[in-house]
Every structure is written in structure tokens, then in C-alpha cells.
């Protein structure tokens, strides 16, 4: 059985939810929550975020808009904003560059064998153990070796 919808039906809910009617029980519950909210805002120093009952109910339902404050110079309204935090201004001090400074991104010189012994080949012992062979005698001994 497939999970397709019949033609003309949709799973999208495009209707706005209706506001529920406020009963006395809900109003008293919101009053208690508003008192706790306002008390908490006073205790943390956010006196401007305290609300009356209607604002708190709108806030709980997602319809609340922040208060605006009047700007005395332009008589325009602007939203409340927090004060910028202090940042210390430091001068830019460049790094010290000297004549004998090293360059960390130089190319590494290729490695080269400089020993006296000459590598003849590589022998395989039991259990895939690879061993370097430097002379013909060693190669013959390794070939005779068993387990």
C-alpha cells in the first residue's frame, strides 16, 4: 500500500489557529506567571522588560512587540537597544623581522643514502616479513632458511 494523498488533498495546514477564550482560571494563571516574570526581570536589572497583564498574555501567545522609546533629538521612535560593551583599543604591533630570520616554508632536500654498504635487494621471510639484503651471502642464507 502506498502513502500518497488523493488528488486535491494537501497535508499543509494553512488556517491560522483561533485565539482561545480567556477564562478566569487562565487569567489567574497568567497573573501569577506575570508576577514571577516581573520579579525576575527586576532581580536581574531589566526593569524595562516588565509587562502588564495584556502585554504578558500577548507575549505568551507570540503576539508581543517590544516597547519603543522616544528619541528626544528627532522626536522619532526607535526600538530599545542594549548598550555596547567596552572593548579595549590596542595598537597594532608588527612582528620583528631580522636579517637572520629563517624561512619556515623552504623545500626539504631529498634524502640520499650515503653508507658504505650497498643494498642488493629485499628478501621475504615467513609471514610476509621483508628484510633488506646487502650481500650475496646474506641472500643465499635467507633462501636456505625455513621457518
N, C-alpha and C positions, 0 to 999 in steps of 0.2 A: 504494500500500500504506500502510495507517495504522500508527501506532506505539502502538497500545493493547495493554494487557495482557489476557490472557484472564481471565474471571470467576473470582474466588477466589485469584488470584495477587497478590503485593504486591512492590514494589521496596524496601520498608523492611526493613533488617536489624535484627531485634530481639534477636538472640542476642548474649550477651556473649562477647568473644574469650577463648579459653582461654589460661592462662599457659603459656608455653613452658618446657620443662625446661631447667635450668641445666647447661650442660656446663662442663668445666674451661677450655676456651678462652674462653667467655663470662665466667666468673668472673675469670680473669686480666685480661681486657679491662676489666671493671668495677673491679677493684682499681687498675689504672693510672689510670683516669679519676677514681676517688675520691681517689687521692693528689694528682693535679693540682688537683682541686676544693678539697680541704682546704688545699693550699699557697696557692692563690689567695685563699681566704677568710681565711687568716692574714695574707697580704700586704696586704689591704685593711682589716684590723682587725675582721672579722666572725667572731670566734672561736666565737661561739655557733651559727654555721651550719655548723660542721664535722660530719661524719657518719661513722658506722661503715659497714661494707660492706653490711649488710642494709638500713639506712636509705637508703643511696645507691641500691641496686637498686630499692627501692620508689619513691624519688624519680624515677628514670629511667622507671619504668613508670606514674607518675601516681598512686601509692597512698600517698604520703608525707604525714604530718600533722606540723605544726610542733610543736616541743617546747614544753612549758609550764613556767612557773616557779612555785614555791610562794610565796604571799604570807604573810609572817611574822605579820602582824597578824590575819588572819582564818582562816588555815590553809586557804584556798581556792586552787584553781588558776586561773590566768589566762594567756592567751596572751602570748607575748613581744611587746612593742611598742617602737617606737623612741622616743627622747627628742624632745620637741618642740623645734623650732628657736626661737632667740631672735628676738623682734620688739620693736622699739623702740616705746615708748609716747610718743606726741606729743599735745600738747594741740590742741584744735580752735580755730583762729583764724579768726573770721568776716571776710568781706571788708569793706573800707572803703566806707561809704555816705555820700556828701556831698550837700549841697543842690543843687549844680550838676552832678550826675551826669546823663549822657544816658540816654535810653531806647532801646536798640538795636532794639526791635521796633515802632517807630512806623510809621504808614501813610505811604507815599510820596505826595506831592502829585502830581496828574495833570499831565502835560506839556501846554503850550498854546503855539501859535505866536504870537509877538509881533512878527514882522517887518513891514516896510512893504510888501513885495511880496506880492501876492495870488495864490494858486495857482488857476489856471484848470482844469487837468486834467492827465492823464498821456498822453503820446503814445508809440506803439510804433514804434521804428525797426527796421531789418533785424535778423534773428536774435534776435527777441524781446527787444530791449533797450528797457527802459522809461525814459522821460525826463520829468521834470517840466516842465510848460508854465505860464509865468507871465503871458503876454500873448497877445493875438490874433495879433500879428505873428509871434511865435515859432511859433504853431500853424500859420499859413499856410506859413512856411518849412519846417517839418518835413513838412507834407503834400506840398510840391513836391519834396522830397528823394527821390532814387532812389539806391540802392546807395551 
